[in-house]
Amino acid sequence: MAQSVLKANELIGKMVEIKADQNREFIGLIKAIDPLTGSVALMDSSEHEKSSILRVITGHSIKSIQACEGTQKLYQETLVKQTNDEAH
């Protein structure tokens, strides 16, 4: 259990793809992971939306979490663009 908590904490601040029950998939930046329940706070943003969404994905519904390589910079640029658009 302690090993999986340490591994999960390495994903905080990284872009991931989460596969959950009912064939749901989420892509976003992990903001926090509850060590007791395994629930994930995921900052979800797309170019089609004008703002970011903070989703909480319950630990019992998560089937897998996989780090997304090369998407972190694109995601950060999208967040900066959205913040700048909201400021004007």
Buried (B, 14 or more C-beta within 10 A) or exposed (E): EEEEEEEBEEBBEBBBBBBBEEEEEBBBBBBBBBBEEBBBBBBBBEEEEEEBEEBEBEBEBBEEBEEBEEBBEEBEEBBEEBEEEEEE
